[in-house]
Amino acid sequence: MTAQSTSDSYERALTLAEGGRHAEALELIKEHLSSHPRDVQAWNDAGAILYCMGRLEESIEHFEKAVALSGQNASAEIYWNLCEAYLDKDYPTAAAKLFDNMERLEVLSPDLINRTANSFLRQDAYGNAIEMLLRSLKMIPNQEVLLPMIEILRNNRPPITICAERESTAVRRIHEFISERFKAELCIAKEYGQIAEVLNEKGICWFEGCGAAAVAASHNPKECRIVIRIGPGQIYDSVLEQVNWDNVDALVLTGNSVETQDMLDRFDGAAGIASKTQIVSVAPWSELGEMRFVERNRGKNIAYFGDIDAGANPMLMLQCMQKLNYIDPDYRLYIGGTFADGGLEQHLKYMVDKLKLSGVVFFDGPVTNLSRWMQDKHHFVWTGTNSAGIENVLAAMACGLKPAVADFAGVEEHIDGEFVFDIAEHFCEQICSKAYKPQRYHTMVLARCSTKKQTGLLNDVLYRLERELAKSFFAESTLETFDTPGTPQMPMLTTDYMPSQTESFRPMTIVEPPIGPAGTIPIRPISSEIFTEQSNSEGDNISFATSSDKMSRIDPSKSYADLGKSGITDRLAREAMEASRVLGDLAKRDTKQGGFNFDSPPVGQGSMGLPPVGQGNASLPTGGYTSLDELSREQNISRVAAEFAGPGPSLVNRKDNAGVQQVPFTGQT
């Protein structure tokens, strides 16, 4: 307890609250706050009292005040309380915005994320629901119960066809990203005839690069929405001038600001092309989370990985190695990747011999496991003329390699200047420098680069097109559009968790920062009940564990952070039993596999698309609840009120007090 929290009115408020006399406690704690307006713990406790009284909006305001007063020092308890209040009020967007801080404080649980997904589903926000479920799976991968739900959500969204002239690392990455969220198919096509059928379907056609097929598609009638994504290596290609941009729904530019501006200037500035299609600029894709960091000593193996083409400027790479070999003949260069054509391959191998680099430069061909291939390397060289493939430099840094990058326009947007060189002599100076700190390179790139913004921008593009397709469908069916009040809303689809049209988003209260950190005691977090499987003579039935049964099964004084992965998995397994039954039945229902199904019952509305209670599969719960979340919601107030009825442990404790029983709101043991 803080020094501020010792007034008589505050102490009496706690005593009254513990006795269930919430209204009287609230008046006293308000009296305390009038003279101690910066008491973080008191704001938190007032929010908990209001929560028990069912005054959720006021409760949220008090928790937000506690967060704002705490600044960067807001405790796990306050975040948990605020998140639970948001969910109880059906503000999943606001709840999701707390997740990064909760994860940092090690109190974010898969159960909380899954309940947020359920809240998004009640608003038909398929996109945000999928993002939640994917995040939950990333935290605990063995939640097989979530897989059928994700599959059903994908089936209720428009199909996406990714068209590319050839497979590449970039194509595979975008295909994997989209496939997690939509029904996606990869089509390798160089001619219009190979994709003509796709254009007549109600879906999205995503072109990786702008080739003959994309140009032809832009000049032909279509039912689908067209997206063209081009990298920095293609922004100067004359083929772009042949595209009918009026018939393209979105242009995704991958590169830096210099390259993007060059592209726009070719079409009479931003106003010219922007008036015809949506333009989105996205940084090069960097899957740094897949890279395995290995601590290593300074060594003499240099790596290059990427496309081997004119844009990679491989001759500069060889010239740099020739200079380095003259200074120190022990250095070696290993080149991984595929040659763009046989002519370039022949020329480079000829120059290796000509420059007397045989036994110094090695061509390793395609690399399937980049982290493993880089384990015995120490430096990474990049001589490209633009940012195409710069993500490979970032991946190498994530593994712990020291980069050496040839200068190009906009390079400072991707990497610090200390790693940039202009001529071969500068390259040699960087490689031969004794400064070598793998952990620093790893930490630096993780702090600088994040896929969250990239995925958010791509999701925004797909959401807009998805919503346009939905409007078109309902307009053709002479139904009201989604913009009409009272009609179902299409999902928001962004990893930034923008509010859906059915949700009122609550901005955080802004106050001055506190003088110092303050401790808080949480209200008891609300979570789904533990399910137990019982058998009787009539057959197997699922029933909910009683409160006492739950207490005997799981130590409620432990937070998810204290349980560890094995404990979390055990808890989730119990909670998932009933969900598995429900989702298993749901997965067996007939769905339209060939495209998204607007006229089917919306997923996530109450029963997650299941028949009304009492109908359909008799093995499903018939206790009056239409979803797992509804059961938890029914018991929230009574369970939280019990915190004030007497001493009892909380599911969220400060880590230094893990396992120690606490008196609610006082912090005393």
C-alpha positions as CSV (number, residue, x, y, z in Angstrom):
1,M,0.0,0.0,0.0
2,T,1.3,3.5,-0.8
3,A,1.7,6.3,1.7
4,Q,-1.2,8.1,0.0
5,S,-3.6,5.3,0.8
6,T,-3.6,5.6,4.6
7,S,-6.5,8.0,5.1
8,D,-9.3,6.9,7.5
9,S,-11.9,7.2,4.7
10,Y,-9.8,4.9,2.5
11,E,-9.3,2.3,5.2
12,R,-13.0,2.3,6.1
13,A,-13.9,2.0,2.4
14,L,-11.9,-1.1,2.1
15,T,-13.5,-2.6,5.2
16,L,-17.0,-1.8,3.8
17,A,-16.1,-3.2,0.4
18,E,-14.9,-6.5,1.9
19,G,-18.2,-6.7,3.7
20,G,-20.2,-6.2,0.5
21,R,-21.4,-2.7,1.4
22,H,-20.2,-1.3,-1.9
23,A,-22.3,1.9,-2.1
24,E,-21.0,3.1,1.2
25,A,-17.5,2.1,0.3
26,L,-17.7,4.0,-2.9
27,E,-18.7,7.3,-1.1
28,L,-15.8,7.0,1.2
29,I,-13.2,6.2,-1.5
30,K,-14.5,9.2,-3.4
31,E,-13.9,11.3,-0.4
32,H,-10.4,9.9,-0.2
33,L,-9.7,10.6,-3.9
34,S,-10.9,14.2,-3.5
35,S,-7.9,14.9,-1.3
36,H,-5.6,12.3,-2.9
37,P,-6.3,12.7,-6.6
38,R,-3.1,11.0,-7.7
39,D,-3.5,7.8,-5.6
40,V,-3.3,5.1,-8.3
41,Q,-4.3,2.3,-6.0
42,A,-7.4,4.1,-4.8
43,W,-8.5,4.7,-8.5
44,N,-8.0,1.0,-9.2
45,D,-9.9,0.0,-6.1
46,A,-12.7,2.4,-6.8
47,G,-13.0,0.9,-10.3
48,A,-13.3,-2.6,-8.7
49,I,-16.1,-1.4,-6.4
50,L,-18.0,0.1,-9.3
51,Y,-17.5,-3.1,-11.3
52,C,-19.1,-5.1,-8.5
53,M,-22.0,-2.6,-8.5
54,G,-22.6,-3.2,-12.2
55,R,-21.6,0.3,-13.2
56,L,-19.2,-0.8,-15.9
57,E,-18.7,2.5,-17.7
58,E,-17.7,4.3,-14.6
59,S,-15.5,1.3,-13.6
60,I,-13.7,1.6,-16.9
61,E,-13.1,5.3,-16.4
62,H,-11.5,4.7,-13.1
63,F,-9.3,1.9,-14.3
64,E,-8.2,4.1,-17.3
65,K,-7.4,6.9,-14.8
66,A,-5.2,4.5,-12.9
67,V,-3.4,3.5,-16.1
68,A,-2.9,7.1,-17.2
69,L,-1.6,8.2,-13.7
70,S,0.8,5.2,-13.7
71,G,2.3,6.1,-17.1
72,Q,5.0,3.5,-18.0
73,N,4.7,2.0,-14.5
74,A,1.2,0.8,-14.8
75,S,1.0,-2.6,-13.0
76,A,-0.2,-5.9,-14.4
77,E,-3.2,-5.8,-12.0
78,I,-4.5,-2.6,-13.4
79,Y,-4.1,-3.7,-17.0
80,W,-5.9,-7.0,-16.2
81,N,-8.8,-5.2,-14.4
82,L,-9.2,-2.8,-17.3
83,C,-9.1,-5.5,-19.9
84,E,-11.7,-7.6,-18.1
85,A,-14.0,-4.6,-17.8
86,Y,-13.6,-3.8,-21.5
87,L,-14.5,-7.3,-22.4
88,D,-17.5,-7.4,-20.1
89,K,-18.7,-4.2,-21.8
90,D,-18.0,-5.7,-25.2
91,Y,-15.2,-3.4,-26.2
92,P,-12.8,-5.9,-27.7
93,T,-10.9,-3.3,-29.7
94,A,-9.9,-1.4,-26.5
95,A,-9.1,-4.7,-24.8
96,A,-6.8,-5.8,-27.6
97,K,-4.9,-2.5,-27.5
98,L,-3.7,-3.5,-24.0
99,F,-2.3,-6.9,-25.0
100,D,1.3,-5.7,-25.8
101,N,1.7,-4.2,-22.4
102,M,0.1,-7.2,-20.7
103,E,2.4,-9.5,-22.6
104,R,5.4,-7.4,-21.5
105,L,4.2,-7.8,-17.9
106,E,3.7,-11.6,-18.4
107,V,0.0,-11.6,-17.6
108,L,-1.5,-12.0,-21.1
109,S,-3.1,-15.5,-21.4
110,P,-4.5,-17.4,-24.3
111,D,-7.8,-17.6,-22.4
112,L,-8.0,-13.8,-22.4
113,I,-7.1,-13.6,-26.1
114,N,-9.7,-16.2,-27.0
115,R,-12.5,-14.4,-25.1
116,T,-11.5,-11.2,-27.0
117,A,-11.9,-13.1,-30.2
118,N,-15.3,-14.3,-29.1
119,S,-16.3,-10.7,-28.4
120,F,-15.1,-9.7,-32.0
121,L,-17.2,-12.6,-33.4
122,R,-20.3,-11.2,-31.7
123,Q,-19.8,-8.1,-33.8
124,D,-19.1,-10.2,-36.9
125,A,-15.6,-8.8,-36.9
126,Y,-14.1,-11.9,-38.6
127,G,-10.8,-10.2,-39.4
128,N,-10.0,-9.1,-35.9
129,A,-11.3,-12.4,-34.5
130,I,-8.8,-14.3,-36.7
131,E,-6.0,-12.0,-35.6
132,M,-6.8,-12.8,-32.0
133,L,-6.9,-16.5,-32.6
134,L,-3.6,-16.5,-34.5
135,R,-2.0,-14.6,-31.6
136,S,-3.4,-17.1,-29.2
137,L,-2.0,-20.0,-31.3
138,K,1.4,-18.3,-31.4
139,M,1.4,-18.1,-27.6
140,I,0.3,-21.8,-27.1
141,P,0.6,-23.6,-30.5
142,N,-1.1,-26.9,-29.3
143,Q,-4.6,-25.4,-29.0
144,E,-6.1,-27.6,-31.7
145,V,-9.6,-26.6,-30.6
146,L,-9.1,-23.2,-32.4
147,L,-8.2,-24.6,-35.8
148,P,-11.7,-25.5,-36.9
149,M,-13.0,-22.1,-35.8
150,I,-10.3,-20.4,-37.9
151,E,-11.1,-22.6,-40.8
152,I,-14.8,-21.7,-40.6
153,L,-14.0,-18.0,-40.4
154,R,-11.8,-18.3,-43.5
155,N,-14.6,-20.0,-45.4
156,N,-16.9,-17.0,-44.6
157,R,-14.5,-14.6,-46.2
158,P,-13.8,-14.0,-49.9
159,P,-11.3,-16.3,-51.6
160,I,-8.0,-14.8,-52.7
161,T,-5.9,-15.9,-55.6
162,I,-2.2,-14.9,-55.5
163,C,-0.9,-14.7,-59.1
164,A,2.9,-14.6,-59.8
165,E,5.0,-15.4,-62.8
166,R,7.4,-17.5,-60.7
167,E,7.8,-18.6,-57.2
168,S,10.1,-16.6,-54.9
169,T,10.7,-16.0,-51.2
170,A,8.5,-12.9,-51.4
171,V,5.7,-14.8,-53.1
172,R,5.8,-17.6,-50.5
173,R,5.8,-15.1,-47.7
174,I,2.7,-13.2,-48.9
175,H,1.0,-16.5,-49.7
176,E,1.6,-17.8,-46.1
177,F,0.4,-14.5,-44.7
178,I,-2.9,-14.5,-46.6
179,S,-3.5,-18.2,-46.2
180,E,-3.6,-17.8,-42.5
181,R,-6.6,-15.4,-42.8
182,F,-8.4,-16.3,-46.1
183,K,-9.0,-19.2,-48.4
184,A,-6.0,-18.6,-50.6
185,E,-4.6,-20.3,-53.7
186,L,-1.2,-19.7,-55.4
187,C,-1.3,-19.5,-59.2
188,I,1.9,-19.4,-61.3
189,A,0.7,-17.7,-64.5
190,K,2.4,-15.6,-67.2
191,E,-0.6,-15.3,-69.5
192,Y,-4.0,-13.8,-69.2
193,G,-5.7,-17.1,-70.2
194,Q,-4.4,-18.8,-67.1
195,I,-6.2,-16.4,-64.8
196,A,-9.3,-15.3,-66.8
197,E,-11.6,-17.6,-64.9
198,V,-10.4,-16.2,-61.6
199,L,-11.4,-12.6,-62.6
200,N,-15.0,-13.7,-63.0
201,E,-15.3,-14.9,-59.4
202,K,-16.4,-12.9,-56.4
203,G,-13.1,-12.7,-54.7
204,I,-9.7,-10.9,-54.7
205,C,-7.0,-11.4,-57.3
206,W,-3.6,-10.5,-55.8
207,F,-0.8,-10.0,-58.4
208,E,2.8,-10.4,-57.1
209,G,4.6,-8.2,-59.6
210,C,3.3,-6.6,-62.7
211,G,3.6,-8.8,-65.7
212,A,1.7,-9.5,-68.9
213,A,-1.2,-11.3,-67.0
214,A,-1.7,-8.3,-64.6
215,V,-1.6,-5.8,-67.5
216,A,-4.2,-7.9,-69.5
217,A,-6.4,-8.3,-66.4
218,S,-6.5,-4.5,-65.9
219,H,-8.0,-4.1,-69.5
220,N,-10.7,-6.7,-69.2
221,P,-14.1,-6.9,-67.4
222,K,-13.9,-8.5,-63.9
223,E,-16.1,-9.5,-61.0
224,C,-13.2,-9.7,-58.5
225,R,-11.1,-7.0,-56.9
226,I,-7.5,-6.6,-58.3
227,V,-4.5,-5.8,-56.2
228,I,-1.0,-5.4,-57.7
229,R,2.0,-5.4,-55.5
230,I,5.4,-4.3,-56.9
231,G,8.8,-4.2,-55.3
232,P,11.5,-1.6,-55.6
233,G,13.1,-3.5,-58.5
234,Q,10.1,-3.0,-60.7
235,I,9.1,0.6,-60.1
236,Y,11.1,1.8,-63.1
237,D,9.7,-1.0,-65.4
238,S,8.0,0.4,-68.5
239,V,5.3,-2.3,-68.3
240,L,3.6,-0.2,-65.5
241,E,2.7,2.4,-68.1
242,Q,0.6,-0.2,-69.9
243,V,-1.6,-0.8,-66.9
244,N,-5.2,0.5,-66.8
245,W,-5.1,1.8,-63.2
246,D,-8.8,2.7,-63.3
247,N,-9.5,-1.0,-63.2
248,V,-7.0,-1.8,-60.4
249,D,-8.5,-1.6,-56.9
250,A,-5.2,-1.2,-55.0
251,L,-1.5,-0.7,-55.6
252,V,0.9,-1.9,-52.9
253,L,4.4,-0.4,-53.2
254,T,7.1,-2.3,-51.3
255,G,10.2,-0.1,-50.7
256,N,11.3,3.1,-49.1
257,S,9.9,6.7,-49.4
258,V,12.4,7.6,-52.2
259,E,11.4,4.7,-54.4
260,T,7.7,5.3,-53.7
261,Q,8.0,9.0,-54.7
262,D,9.8,8.1,-57.9
263,M,7.0,5.7,-58.8
264,L,4.3,8.4,-58.2
265,D,6.3,11.1,-60.1
266,R,6.2,8.9,-63.2
267,F,2.4,9.2,-63.2
268,D,2.1,13.0,-62.8
269,G,2.6,13.0,-59.0
270,A,0.5,11.4,-56.2
271,A,-2.7,13.1,-57.3
272,G,-2.6,11.4,-60.8
273,I,-2.4,7.8,-59.8
274,A,-4.1,8.2,-56.4
275,S,-7.3,9.4,-58.1
276,K,-7.5,6.1,-59.9
277,T,-6.6,3.5,-57.3
278,Q,-5.7,3.1,-53.7
279,I,-1.9,3.3,-53.0
280,V,-0.3,1.7,-50.0
281,S,3.4,1.9,-49.2
282,V,4.7,-1.1,-47.2
283,A,8.3,-1.7,-46.0
284,P,10.0,-4.9,-47.2
285,W,8.7,-8.0,-45.5
286,S,10.8,-9.1,-42.6
287,E,10.0,-12.4,-40.8
288,L,12.5,-11.8,-38.1
289,G,10.7,-14.0,-35.6
290,E,11.7,-17.1,-37.7
291,M,15.4,-16.3,-37.4
292,R,17.4,-18.2,-34.8
293,F,20.0,-16.0,-33.0
294,V,23.4,-17.7,-32.3
295,E,26.1,-16.0,-30.3
296,R,29.3,-16.3,-32.3
297,N,32.9,-15.0,-32.2
298,R,34.4,-12.8,-34.9
299,G,35.2,-14.8,-38.0
300,K,36.0,-14.7,-41.7
301,N,33.0,-16.3,-43.4
302,I,30.9,-13.7,-45.4
303,A,27.4,-14.5,-46.6
304,Y,25.0,-13.2,-49.3
305,F,21.5,-14.6,-49.8
306,G,18.9,-13.4,-52.2
307,D,18.0,-13.2,-55.9
308,I,21.2,-13.2,-58.1
309,D,20.2,-10.7,-60.8
310,A,21.3,-7.3,-62.1
311,G,19.5,-5.5,-59.3
312,A,21.7,-7.3,-56.7
313,N,24.8,-5.8,-58.4
314,P,26.9,-9.0,-58.0
315,M,29.9,-7.5,-59.8
316,L,30.4,-4.9,-57.1
317,M,30.3,-7.8,-54.6
318,L,33.1,-9.6,-56.5
319,Q,35.2,-6.4,-56.7
320,C,34.9,-6.0,-53.0
321,M,36.0,-9.5,-52.4
322,Q,39.0,-9.1,-54.7
323,K,40.1,-6.1,-52.6
324,L,39.5,-8.0,-49.4
325,N,41.4,-11.1,-50.6
326,Y,44.4,-8.9,-51.3
327,I,44.4,-7.6,-47.7
328,D,43.5,-10.9,-46.0
329,P,43.3,-14.1,-48.2
330,D,41.6,-16.1,-45.4
331,Y,38.1,-14.5,-45.9
332,R,35.5,-16.5,-47.8
333,L,32.2,-15.5,-49.5
334,Y,29.3,-17.9,-49.7
335,I,26.5,-16.9,-52.1
336,G,23.1,-18.4,-51.7
337,G,20.2,-18.0,-54.1
338,T,19.1,-18.6,-57.7
339,F,20.5,-17.0,-60.8
340,A,18.0,-14.9,-62.8
341,D,19.3,-16.4,-66.1
342,G,22.0,-18.6,-67.5
343,G,23.8,-15.8,-69.1
344,L,24.4,-14.0,-65.8
345,E,25.5,-17.2,-64.1
346,Q,28.1,-17.9,-66.8
347,H,29.4,-14.4,-66.6
348,L,29.8,-14.4,-62.8
349,K,31.6,-17.7,-62.7
350,Y,33.9,-16.5,-65.5
351,M,34.7,-13.3,-63.5
352,V,35.4,-15.4,-60.3
353,D,38.1,-17.2,-62.3
354,K,39.3,-13.9,-63.9
355,L,39.7,-12.2,-60.6
356,K,41.5,-15.2,-59.1
357,L,38.8,-15.8,-56.6
358,S,38.4,-19.6,-57.1
359,G,38.4,-21.2,-53.7
360,V,37.4,-17.8,-52.2
361,V,33.9,-17.3,-53.6
362,F,31.4,-20.2,-53.5
363,F,27.9,-20.5,-55.1
364,D,25.7,-22.6,-52.7
365,G,22.5,-22.4,-54.8
366,P,19.0,-22.2,-53.3
367,V,18.8,-22.1,-49.5
368,T,15.9,-23.8,-47.8
369,N,16.8,-23.1,-44.1
370,L,18.3,-19.6,-43.8
371,S,19.0,-19.8,-40.1
372,R,20.8,-23.0,-40.3
373,W,22.8,-21.9,-43.4
374,M,23.9,-18.7,-41.5
375,Q,25.1,-20.6,-38.4
376,D,28.8,-20.7,-39.5
377,K,28.8,-17.2,-41.1
378,H,30.0,-14.0,-39.5
379,H,29.3,-11.1,-41.9
380,F,26.5,-10.4,-44.4
381,V,27.2,-8.3,-47.6
382,W,24.6,-6.5,-49.6
383,T,25.4,-4.6,-52.9
384,G,21.9,-4.2,-54.3
385,T,21.0,-1.0,-56.2
386,N,17.7,-0.6,-54.3
387,S,15.8,-2.0,-51.3
388,A,14.6,-5.1,-53.1
389,G,15.6,-8.0,-50.9
390,I,16.9,-5.7,-48.0
391,E,14.8,-7.9,-45.7
392,N,17.5,-10.6,-46.1
393,V,20.0,-8.2,-44.4
394,L,17.6,-7.7,-41.5
395,A,17.2,-11.5,-41.2
396,A,21.0,-11.9,-41.1
397,M,21.3,-9.3,-38.3
398,A,18.6,-11.1,-36.4
399,C,20.8,-14.2,-36.6
400,G,23.7,-12.2,-35.2
401,L,25.7,-11.5,-38.4
402,K,27.3,-8.1,-38.9
403,P,26.0,-6.4,-42.1
404,A,27.9,-4.4,-44.7
405,V,25.5,-2.7,-47.1
406,A,26.4,-0.8,-50.3
407,D,24.8,2.7,-50.3
408,F,21.6,3.3,-52.3
409,A,18.8,5.9,-52.3
410,G,16.8,5.6,-49.0
411,V,19.2,3.1,-47.4
412,E,19.0,5.0,-44.1
413,E,15.3,4.0,-43.7
414,H,16.4,0.4,-43.4
415,I,19.7,0.3,-41.7
416,D,22.1,2.4,-39.6
417,G,24.7,4.4,-41.4
418,E,27.6,2.7,-39.6
419,F,27.0,-0.4,-41.7
420,V,26.8,1.4,-45.1
421,F,29.8,1.6,-47.4
422,D,30.4,3.4,-50.7
423,I,33.5,1.8,-52.2
424,A,35.5,-1.4,-51.9
425,E,38.0,0.1,-49.5
426,H,35.2,1.1,-47.1
427,F,33.8,-2.4,-47.4
428,C,37.2,-3.9,-46.3
429,E,37.4,-1.5,-43.4
430,Q,34.1,-2.6,-42.1
431,I,34.8,-6.3,-42.5
432,C,38.3,-6.1,-40.9
433,S,37.2,-3.9,-38.0
434,K,37.6,-5.6,-34.6
435,A,34.2,-4.3,-33.5
436,Y,32.0,-7.3,-33.5
437,K,28.9,-7.6,-31.3
438,P,26.3,-10.2,-32.5
439,Q,23.9,-9.6,-29.7
440,R,23.9,-5.9,-30.5
441,Y,23.0,-6.5,-34.2
442,H,20.2,-8.9,-33.1
443,T,18.7,-6.4,-30.6
444,M,19.1,-3.5,-32.9
445,V,17.1,-5.0,-35.8
446,L,14.4,-6.3,-33.5
447,A,13.9,-2.9,-32.0
448,R,13.9,-1.2,-35.4
449,C,11.8,-3.6,-37.5
450,S,8.4,-5.1,-36.7
451,T,5.9,-6.9,-38.9
452,K,3.0,-5.4,-37.0
453,K,2.8,-2.3,-39.1
454,Q,3.4,-4.2,-42.3
455,T,0.6,-6.7,-41.6
456,G,-1.7,-3.9,-40.5
457,L,-1.4,-2.1,-43.8
458,L,-1.9,-5.2,-45.8
459,N,-4.9,-6.2,-43.7
460,D,-6.4,-2.7,-44.2
461,V,-6.2,-3.2,-48.0
462,L,-7.8,-6.6,-47.8
463,Y,-10.5,-5.4,-45.4
464,R,-11.6,-2.6,-47.7
465,L,-11.9,-4.9,-50.7
466,E,-13.7,-7.5,-48.6
467,R,-16.2,-4.9,-47.5
468,E,-16.7,-3.6,-51.1
469,L,-17.4,-7.2,-52.2
470,A,-20.0,-7.5,-49.4
471,K,-21.7,-4.3,-50.4
472,S,-21.8,-5.4,-54.0
473,F,-23.3,-8.8,-53.1
474,F,-26.1,-7.3,-51.0
475,A,-26.8,-4.6,-53.6
476,E,-27.3,-7.2,-56.3
477,S,-29.5,-9.2,-53.9
478,T,-31.7,-6.0,-53.4
479,L,-30.8,-6.1,-49.7
480,E,-29.7,-3.2,-47.5
481,T,-26.0,-2.5,-47.5
482,F,-23.8,-2.8,-44.4
483,D,-23.8,1.0,-44.1
484,T,-27.5,0.9,-43.2
485,P,-28.2,1.0,-39.4
486,G,-29.4,-2.2,-38.0
487,T,-27.8,-4.5,-40.6
488,P,-24.9,-6.8,-40.0
489,Q,-21.5,-5.2,-40.2
490,M,-18.5,-6.6,-42.1
491,P,-15.4,-7.2,-39.9
492,M,-12.6,-4.8,-39.3
493,L,-9.4,-6.5,-40.5
494,T,-6.3,-5.0,-39.0
495,T,-3.7,-6.0,-36.5
496,D,-3.9,-2.5,-35.1
497,Y,-7.4,-3.4,-33.9
498,M,-9.4,-0.5,-35.2
499,P,-13.0,-0.4,-33.8
500,S,-15.7,-2.2,-35.7
501,Q,-18.7,-0.3,-36.7
502,T,-20.8,-1.9,-33.9
503,E,-18.4,-1.0,-31.2
504,S,-18.0,2.3,-29.3
505,F,-14.3,2.8,-28.8
506,R,-13.2,4.4,-25.6
507,P,-10.2,6.8,-25.7
508,M,-7.8,6.7,-22.7
509,T,-8.1,9.5,-20.2
510,I,-5.1,11.8,-20.4
511,V,-3.7,13.1,-17.1
512,E,-0.3,14.3,-15.9
513,P,2.3,11.6,-15.2
514,P,2.6,10.4,-11.6
515,I,5.4,11.4,-9.2
516,G,6.4,7.7,-8.8
517,P,5.1,4.2,-9.2
518,A,2.3,2.8,-7.1
519,G,1.2,-0.7,-6.3
520,T,-2.3,-2.0,-6.8
521,I,-4.4,-5.0,-5.8
522,P,-6.5,-6.5,-8.5
523,I,-10.1,-7.5,-8.6
524,R,-10.4,-11.2,-9.2
525,P,-10.1,-11.7,-13.0
526,I,-13.0,-13.3,-14.7
527,S,-12.3,-16.3,-17.0
528,S,-14.2,-19.2,-18.5
529,E,-15.2,-21.9,-16.0
530,I,-13.1,-25.1,-15.9
531,F,-15.0,-27.9,-17.6
532,T,-15.0,-31.5,-16.3
533,E,-16.0,-34.6,-18.1
534,Q,-18.3,-36.8,-16.1
535,S,-19.9,-40.1,-17.0
536,N,-23.2,-41.6,-15.9
537,S,-25.4,-44.5,-16.8
538,E,-27.2,-42.5,-19.5
539,G,-24.0,-41.7,-21.4
540,D,-21.2,-39.1,-21.4
541,N,-22.2,-35.6,-20.6
542,I,-20.3,-32.4,-20.0
543,S,-20.9,-30.4,-16.9
544,F,-19.4,-27.4,-15.3
545,A,-17.1,-27.8,-12.3
546,T,-18.4,-26.1,-9.2
547,S,-16.5,-23.3,-7.6
548,S,-15.1,-25.6,-4.9
549,D,-14.2,-28.2,-7.4
550,K,-12.3,-25.5,-9.4
551,M,-10.4,-24.4,-6.3
552,S,-9.3,-28.0,-5.7
553,R,-8.1,-28.5,-9.2
554,I,-6.1,-25.3,-9.9
555,D,-4.2,-23.1,-7.5
556,P,-5.9,-19.8,-8.1
557,S,-3.1,-17.8,-6.4
558,K,-0.9,-18.5,-9.5
559,S,-1.0,-16.2,-12.5
560,Y,-0.5,-17.5,-16.0
561,A,3.0,-16.2,-15.8
562,D,3.6,-18.2,-12.7
563,L,2.0,-21.4,-14.1
564,G,4.5,-21.7,-16.9
565,K,3.7,-23.3,-20.3
566,S,2.9,-26.7,-18.9
567,G,0.5,-25.3,-16.3
568,I,-1.1,-23.0,-18.9
569,T,-1.5,-26.0,-21.3
570,D,-3.2,-28.1,-18.5
571,R,-5.6,-25.2,-17.7
572,L,-6.4,-24.7,-21.4
573,A,-7.0,-28.4,-21.9
574,R,-9.7,-28.4,-19.2
575,E,-11.3,-25.2,-20.5
576,A,-11.2,-26.5,-24.1
577,M,-13.1,-29.8,-23.5
578,E,-16.6,-28.3,-24.1
579,A,-15.3,-25.9,-26.8
580,S,-14.0,-28.9,-28.7
581,R,-17.4,-30.5,-28.6
582,V,-19.1,-27.4,-29.8
583,L,-16.6,-26.5,-32.5
584,G,-16.4,-30.1,-33.7
585,D,-20.1,-30.1,-34.4
586,L,-19.8,-26.7,-36.0
587,A,-16.9,-27.9,-38.3
588,K,-19.2,-30.6,-39.6
589,R,-21.8,-28.2,-40.9
590,D,-22.1,-27.7,-44.6
591,T,-20.3,-24.6,-45.7
592,K,-19.6,-23.2,-49.2
593,Q,-16.1,-24.2,-50.0
594,G,-15.8,-22.3,-53.3
595,G,-16.2,-18.8,-51.9
596,F,-17.4,-16.7,-49.0
597,N,-21.0,-17.2,-47.9
598,F,-22.8,-14.0,-47.2
599,D,-26.3,-15.6,-47.0
600,S,-25.3,-18.2,-44.4
601,P,-25.9,-17.6,-40.7
602,P,-23.1,-15.2,-39.5
603,V,-20.4,-16.9,-37.5
604,G,-19.9,-15.4,-34.1
605,Q,-23.5,-14.2,-33.5
606,G,-24.4,-15.6,-30.1
607,S,-24.1,-19.3,-30.8
608,M,-21.2,-19.0,-33.2
609,G,-23.5,-20.2,-36.0
610,L,-25.0,-23.2,-34.0
611,P,-28.7,-24.0,-33.9
612,P,-30.7,-22.5,-31.1
613,V,-30.4,-24.1,-27.7
614,G,-32.6,-27.2,-27.5
615,Q,-32.3,-27.9,-31.3
616,G,-29.7,-29.8,-33.3
617,N,-27.1,-32.0,-31.8
618,A,-28.3,-33.3,-28.4
619,S,-24.8,-33.7,-27.1
620,L,-24.3,-29.9,-27.0
621,P,-24.9,-28.0,-23.8
622,T,-28.5,-27.3,-23.1
623,G,-28.1,-25.3,-19.9
624,G,-29.3,-22.0,-21.4
625,Y,-26.0,-20.8,-22.7
626,T,-25.3,-20.3,-26.4
627,S,-21.5,-19.7,-26.1
628,L,-18.7,-20.4,-23.7
629,D,-18.3,-16.7,-23.2
630,E,-21.9,-16.2,-22.2
631,L,-21.5,-18.6,-19.3
632,S,-18.5,-16.6,-18.0
633,R,-20.4,-13.3,-18.5
634,E,-23.4,-14.7,-16.5
635,Q,-21.2,-15.3,-13.5
636,N,-18.9,-12.2,-13.7
637,I,-20.6,-9.9,-11.2
638,S,-21.2,-12.5,-8.5
639,R,-17.7,-13.9,-8.7
640,V,-16.1,-10.5,-8.5
641,A,-18.4,-9.5,-5.6
642,A,-17.1,-12.5,-3.7
643,E,-13.8,-10.8,-3.5
644,F,-15.2,-8.3,-1.0
645,A,-17.1,-10.9,1.0
646,G,-14.0,-12.2,2.7
647,P,-10.3,-13.0,2.1
648,G,-9.4,-15.0,-0.9
649,P,-6.6,-15.4,-3.4
650,S,-6.5,-13.6,-6.7
651,L,-5.5,-15.1,-10.0
652,V,-3.1,-12.2,-10.7
653,N,-0.5,-11.6,-8.1
654,R,2.7,-9.6,-8.4
655,K,5.5,-12.1,-9.3
656,D,7.3,-11.4,-6.0
657,N,4.2,-12.5,-4.1
658,A,3.3,-15.5,-6.3
659,G,1.5,-18.1,-4.3
660,V,0.9,-15.9,-1.3
661,Q,-2.7,-15.5,-0.3
662,Q,-3.8,-11.8,-0.2
663,V,-6.6,-9.9,1.4
664,P,-8.6,-8.2,-1.5
665,F,-7.6,-4.5,-2.0
666,T,-5.3,-4.1,0.9
667,G,-2.2,-5.9,-0.3
668,Q,-1.7,-7.3,3.2
669,T,-0.9,-11.0,3.8
